[in-house]
Amino acid sequence: MMDYTITTHTVEETEEAGKELALLCLQKGERFVAMYGDLGAGKTAFVRGVASQLASGAPVTSPTYSIVNEYSPSGLSKPTLFHFDMYRVSDWDDLDSIDFDLYFTRDALIITEWSENIEFALPSHHIRVDIEKIDENSRRISVKEVELK
């Protein structure tokens, strides 16, 4: 069971925390990460760390306007990384318009930012990542395995 909290003090440490989560997800076969955190909390930096393990060298940016960015795997045994920004999503119609359910049929790790907007659609088993901005440089990152009933 994943359940831990760490504090990072630089962007690089936040990226390293993402890298470590990616390794855990690969080891445990986890396929969905729901991220929570305010604007500027460091969610995209965390995803850069995840991508460094799955799609090495991919230029990770926030998918604010495209809603989803796809990062192809850098190894045959690695899943594709789908990085969603759910800031403007509010209901099933919005998710249907992007064929959200089809992403679950792929060999992929799905990470959603602004997951509070799609709690109604989260899979019953997922990893929850909360990123809290402590000050200009420091972040508190909590990771928890969730099993919904």
C-alpha positions in Angstrom: 0.0 0.0 0.0 1.4 3.4 -1.0 0.9 6.0 1.7 3.7 8.6 2.3 4.4 12.3 2.5 7.6 14.1 1.5 8.7 17.7 1.4 10.7 19.1 -1.5 12.6 22.3 -1.5 13.4 22.8 -5.2 11.8 22.1 -8.6 14.4 19.4 -9.2 13.4 17.6 -5.9 9.7 17.8 -7.0 10.6 16.2 -10.3 12.6 13.6 -8.5 9.5 12.8 -6.4 7.6 12.3 -9.7 10.4 10.0 -10.9 10.1 7.9 -7.7 6.4 7.6 -8.1 6.7 6.5 -11.7 9.1 3.7 -10.6 6.6 2.6 -7.9 3.8 2.6 -10.5 5.8 0.5 -12.9 6.7 -2.0 -10.1 3.1 -2.3 -8.9 1.3 -2.0 -12.2 -0.6 1.2 -11.2 -2.3 2.9 -14.1 -4.0 6.0 -12.8 -2.8 9.0 -10.8 -5.2 11.7 -9.7 -3.4 14.9 -8.8 -4.6 17.7 -6.6 -3.1 21.1 -5.9 -3.6 24.8 -6.5 -2.3 26.7 -9.5 1.5 26.9 -9.3 1.7 24.1 -6.7 4.1 22.1 -8.9 1.9 19.5 -10.6 3.5 19.9 -14.0 7.1 19.6 -12.5 6.0 16.4 -10.7 4.7 15.1 -14.1 8.1 16.0 -15.7 9.6 13.6 -13.2 7.2 10.8 -14.1 7.8 11.4 -17.8 11.6 11.1 -17.2 11.0 7.5 -16.4 8.4 6.6 -19.0 9.2 8.9 -22.0 12.7 10.1 -21.4 13.5 13.4 -23.1 9.8 14.3 -23.7 9.2 18.1 -23.4 6.5 18.0 -20.7 4.1 21.0 -20.6 0.8 21.5 -19.0 -2.1 20.4 -21.3 -4.2 23.4 -20.3 -5.7 24.1 -23.7 -5.3 20.7 -25.4 -6.7 18.9 -22.3 -4.3 15.9 -22.9 -0.7 15.5 -23.8 0.6 12.1 -24.9 4.2 11.1 -24.2 5.4 8.0 -26.1 7.3 5.4 -24.1 11.1 5.4 -24.3 11.3 1.6 -23.8 9.3 -1.4 -25.1 8.1 -2.5 -21.7 7.0 1.0 -20.6 3.4 2.3 -20.9 2.4 5.5 -22.8 1.9 8.5 -20.5 -1.3 10.5 -20.9 -1.2 13.8 -19.0 -4.7 15.4 -18.6 -5.6 18.9 -17.4 -9.2 18.7 -16.1 -9.4 22.3 -15.1 -12.2 23.1 -17.7 -13.9 19.7 -17.3 -17.0 19.5 -15.2 -19.3 16.6 -16.2 -19.7 13.4 -18.2 -20.4 15.3 -21.4 -17.0 17.0 -21.2 -15.3 13.6 -20.7 -17.3 12.0 -23.5 -16.2 14.8 -25.8 -12.5 13.8 -25.3 -13.3 10.0 -25.4 -11.8 9.8 -21.9 -12.9 6.2 -21.4 -10.9 5.0 -24.4 -7.6 6.0 -22.7 -8.2 3.2 -20.2 -8.1 0.6 -23.0 -4.4 1.5 -23.8 -1.2 0.3 -22.1 -0.8 3.6 -20.3 -0.3 5.5 -17.1 -2.9 8.2 -16.9 -2.2 11.3 -14.8 -4.9 13.9 -14.3 -4.4 17.4 -12.9 -7.4 19.2 -11.3 -8.8 15.8 -10.4 -11.3 17.4 -8.0 -13.3 18.3 -11.2 -13.7 14.6 -12.2 -14.0 12.8 -8.9 -17.2 11.2 -10.3 -15.2 9.5 -13.0 -12.1 8.4 -11.1 -11.4 4.7 -11.3 -12.2 2.7 -8.1 -8.5 2.0 -7.6 -6.0 4.9 -8.2 -3.1 6.8 -6.7 -3.9 10.2 -5.2 -1.2 12.8 -5.1 -1.8 16.1 -3.2 0.8 18.9 -3.8 0.7 21.8 -1.3 2.8 24.9 -1.8 4.5 25.7 1.5 6.5 28.7 0.3 8.1 29.9 -2.9 10.3 26.8 -3.3 9.0 24.1 -0.9 6.2 21.6 -1.5 4.5 19.0 0.6 3.7 16.0 -1.5 1.3 13.3 -0.2 0.8 10.1 -2.1 -1.9 7.6 -1.1 -3.4 4.5 -2.7 -7.1 4.9 -2.9 -9.7 2.1 -3.1 -13.3 3.5 -3.7 -16.2 1.4 -2.6 
